[in-house]
Amino acid sequence: MEETAKLKYVNRYGDEYEFAKVNETQYLCTGPWSYCRFSMDEKKNYTFIDPSGGPFIGVSQNLHEELHRDLPNKNISKIDWTEEGVLISIETN
């Protein structure tokens, strides 16, 4: 996965997470995922992922307003686990 500039998010415990743009509709979030909770719907799609201390990442959440001011003003449409981290897909409109 090719990445561009990374944006840092530091949670309330001092853990660092980075958001890297993968393409126009996806961002990769990397960080310490050892302790987290998550939820899935009946189709086995992630509805949220919440590492200890944050950031809470949920479907329909606005990236700009709730995660980082330098992320686009778009809502999350899908969340996937990958070997590299959490892949966040955003709405296309």
N, C-alpha and C positions, 0 to 999 in steps of 0.2 A: 504494500500500500504506500503510495507516494504521499508525503505530507508537506505542508507549507508551514508558515510561521505559527508558533505555538503561543497560546494565551494561558497564563497561569491563574489558578484558583487555589487559595490557601484556606483550608477549613478551620473550624474553631479549635482543633487539636494541633494545628500547625502542619498537617499533612498537605503536600502539594499535588495537585491534579493539573494536567495540561490538556487543553483543547487544541487540536490541530485540524485544519481544513483538509479534507481528503479530496473533495470535489465540490461542485456547486450545491449539492444537497446532502452532504455527509460530513460529519466531524468525528474524529477519534478522540476519546477521552482516556487518558492513561493516568495511572496513579496506584496507590496501595489499595487493592481490592480484597485484602484478606478477611476483613470483617465488614460485611454488608448484608442488608436484607433486600429482598426483591419480591415482586408480585408478577404473576402471569395470569392471562385470561384463559378462557376455556379452549382457545385454539393454540395454547402454549406460546403466545406472544408476550414478551415482557411489557408490563404496564408501568413499572418504575423500578429503579435501582437506587439504593440509598446506603452509601458507605458510612461507617461510623464517623460522625463529625461532619458529614456532608461532603459533597453537594448532593442533594436530592435531585434525581433526574427522572422526570416522568413524562409519559406521552401526553400531549396537548400543552405542555409547559412551554412558555416563551423563553428562548435562549437569552435574548438581550435583557429582558426585564428581570429574570430570575437566576441566571447563572453568571453572565459576564457582559458588561456594557459594550465590549468590542465584538461580541457575537451578533449575527444578524437578528433583526426583529421578526423572527419566524418561530412557529410552534414546532415542537418535536412530533413527528408522525410515527416513528418506529425506533426501537432500541434493540440492539443485538450484542451478544458477547462475542468477542473474537480472541484470537491468541494475543493480539497486541493490546487489547483493552476493550472499552465499550464503544461501539459504533452507533452514533446518533444520526438518524435520518430526519430531515426537516421538510416541512411542506414546500411544495413547488410554486404555489401561487403567491 
